Amino acid sequence: MSYVDAYLNRDKDQINIVERIDGERVYKTFPTTYRFYYEDKDGDYTSIYGRTLSKFETNNNKSFQKEKKLYEGQRLYEADLNPVFRCLEENYIKQEAPDLHIALFDIEVDFDKDRGFAKPDDPHQRITAITLHLNWLDSLITLCLAPKDMPFEMADSIAKKFDNTVLCETEAQLLNTFLHLIEDADILSGWNSEGFDIPYIVNRTEMVLSKDDVRRFSLWDLYPRERTFTKFGNEQQTFDFFGRVHLDYLELYRKYTYHEMHSYRLDAIGEYEIGEKKIPYEGTLDQLYNEDFEKFIAYNRQDVALLSKLDNKLKFIDLANVLAHANTVLLQTTMGAVAVTEQAIVNESHKRGFIIPNRPYREPHSSGAAVGAYVATPKKGLHDWIASIDINSLYPSVIRCLNMGPETIIGQLRPTHTEKYINDKIYKEKKSAADAWEGMFGTIEYKAVMEQDRGVDIIVDFEDGTTEEMSGAEVYSIIFHQNQGWCLSANGTIFNTTTKAVIPGLLETWFAERKVLQGKMREAIASGDKEQIEFWDKRQLVKKINLNSLYGAILNPGCRFFDMRIGQSVTLTGRTITKHMAAITNQIMTGEYDHVGKSIVYGDTDSVYFSAYPMVKEDVKNGVIPWTKDSVIELYDSVADEVNKSFPSFMMKATNVPKENGEIIKGGREMVASKGLFITKKRYAALIYDLEGNRQDVDKPGKLKAMGLDLKRSDTPDFVQNFLSDILIQILTGIDKKEILTAIQDFKRKFADRPGWEKGTPKRVNNLTKYVQDIEKYKRATSRMANGGANGKIKKPVMPGHVRASINWNSMRSAYKDLYSLPIMDGQKVIVCKLKSNPMNFTSIAYPIDELNIPRWFKELPFDHEGMEQSIIDQKVSNLMSELGWDLESTKTSTVFENLFETV
């Protein structure tokens, strides 16, 4: 049995579950289990802290609430667990995910020449077309209405040119047919459907049919639940269904891909992922509908066909389905950040026979932020023959190594000295929190313990409520010499290593399971069984998502298992390990244990970048040492092996974990590059010729790795990204400087020929509504002051330039009464163009990146071509090449023209 969705009926104290078994929908009902545990020395249950507990259980919520009140003020366990998740855990754990009936859909909406576009919360225009793809029938179906000025018979003859296309006589018929078609669907999904298609069609159904008909979106005759959500600073309306799950494919794409796109238009994503685009058309969609009905139908069908092909490739709905069932949560739960991981930990605790505590109350924003990862200052410029060593899954490995869990915390070295030091840096020296921690690899208290400093007094706060004041040397003796099975994190947190904690145990299970699943996938690849490849790949990916999500989840104050001591123990101990990795790497090559030694180029979070070449350069030139790509790989592999051997003893020395725990920390040689360019923290590039044992230079110079550079940033236009990438490869392959500078000049000449609107900078506009409201508020206040109704100074709203540019677009659009061009709304990607002096006093104006038809009024604006060239090309070229010491003045347009006239 495999569930699709579940609903808690509070009136009847029962949980309704819908399953999908062998293609059929099956309904189940379970009594709701209300349960809590309380501390009782004679109890039969055990908490994760080892305390004995007794249980109260009922199927009646009123009895549950009444009984719970009797224990007010006492510590309770599991009284606040989600009853639905509890039911799923008890009845569906280890069950395979079902084959879902998925309906992908897209709607088109009519346009009003006086009122413009209709919004989902005010759907004053009819739905003119809906296309669906039903995966269980493998059918693409279109429902449409005839344009108002086209005879029905003519429109019908056009509609009949397409398979499974029905011309409806009324919108009521169209909506009724749609609701009938989705009756057997488990999933509804569209592109940006959460904020548009779903609220529009639900509100329109109530308007055209009836409120009762809205129930047909859900099962169990339930009304959809209205919900507001905030996206990019704007509050929007949507609806959640019961029994039939809605998943927005745009949000799935953003969640499960790890790159930022210039545009998240379906058109752009389709081209990027599968090489297909939407059907292009001239003019507006309204004109297409009324003037070329056949192409309009094709356009609507292609949208859903694109979405279907995307899902066939990406399988993100299947991924969410498997992820939900692996952790006994609902499909929609997988869209969040914490609940899936939290439920996984709950399940693991129960598997071990442990009961978990209630979620503790926390004041909003009271938790602060944990220290970030170690990022070294790079040795700037070009470096030859570099390599990197990465620690495998650093943060999960640190949690496992030190056996970190809320139940294994013994105590905490009170960070009195550290807090004073950091606060002085922040408040007296005006440094950021990140800069205040610069160069620190543990708390001052941890350092005092490791140095066995007798002159530093440390207060130890133990979990049993007692405190002791000791010197650093005394704390060291208690932890490292008394064989209590204690270890010490770089945050000064003491953990017990004698009994494995739930979270490290869960991570260990996930690691082991993923290895098995990857092995199954390799077997499937060897056999060429595509269905099995897909099956095992999806399951190993779920484990990867679980592993990657856990650290972030437990560091989220909204998580039941949040503990700042654990979060900061992970990052600071990670810093200590990465520092050691760099120091031992340098020692192997130079003899000095120094994390910023001669061979070290850079370090970031879990990686060290190094080069042996500076030490052997002369011997290589003189032929004393053989130096080829293969010999360099062999050398750097041996360095990585030696580094790996050092971790167990280092972890024992640095934290007092047992040797077998220290062996959890492992690294591997990641890349070998012929050349690298390091600019500043988080900004570097390398031309890789070997990546984890796989050659990258077959029939090409190598694979370009670029981190944090403009050629990877979403605020750099595509064509400029490609240009910068070409320039970077030329630099890394040793192309002559003169040739590179000439290439820059050539590109700038081509750039000058582009129209102004193609020279802008891509940006995302957040909180636009808020800034507009701030402006209106400011205008009202200044008006009152001018009329003597207010006193004092009124602060003019300050906003980012691209937000002001977006407001300028909307203002001009209104001034020109342009209802056809898209308005800019919260969260949209825009192109910001600089302007020369103009009557509106605008310094810039934006337009929506999704606007396919740039209006004439916009094209006639006085664009600042030189200003945009400076920001789009000159600045970005300078960012890339500033550490080379080259004179870039010769590439500037003014210099090019001056040289041209001098030649003449």
Buried (B, 14 or more C-beta within 10 A) or exposed (E): EBBBBBBBBEEEBBBBBBBBEEEEBBEBEBEBBBBBBBBEEEBEBBBBBEBBBBBBEBBEBEBBEEBBEEBEEEBBBBBEBBBBBBBBBEBBBEBEBBBBBBBBBBBBBBBEEEEBBBBBEEBEBBBBBBBBBBBBBEEBBBBBBBBEEBEEEEBBEBBEEBEBBBBBEEBBBBBBBBBEBBEBBBBBBBBBBBBBBBBBBBBBBBBBBEEEBBBBBBBEEBBBEEEEEEBBBBEBBBBBBBBBBBBBBBBBBEBBBEEEBBBBBBBBBBBBBBEEBBBEBEEBBBBBBBBBBBBBBBBBBBBBBBBBBBBEEBBBBBBBBBBBBBBBBBBBBBBBEBBBBBBBBBBBBBBEEBBBBBBEEEEEEEBEEBBBBBBBEBBBEBBBBBBBBBBBBBBBBBBBBBBBBBBBBBBBBBBBBBEEBBEEBBEEEEBEEEEBBEEBBBBBBBBBBBEBBEEBBBBBBEBEEEEEEBBBBBBBBBBBEEEBBBBBBBBBBBBBBEEBBBBBBBBBBBBEBBEEBBEBBEEBBEEEEEEBBBBBBBBBBBBBBBBEBBBBBBBBBBBBBBBBBBBBBBBBBBBBBBBBBBBBBBBBBBEEBBBBBBBBBBBBBBBBBBBBBBEBBEEBEEEEBEBEBEEBBEBBBEBBEBBBEBBBEBBBEBBBBBEEBBBBBBBBBBBBBBBBBBBBBEBBBBBBBBBEEEBBBEEEBBBBBBEBBBBBBBBBBEBBBEBBBBBBBBBBEEEEBEEBBEBBBEBBEEBBEBEBBBBBBBBBBBBBBBBBEBBEEBEEBEEEBEEEEEEEEBEEBEBBBBBBBBBBBBEBBEEEEBBBBBBBBBBBBBBBBBBBEEEEEBBBBBBBBBBBBBBEEBEEBEBBBBBBBBBBBBEBBBBBBEBBEBEBEBBBBEEBEEEEEEEE
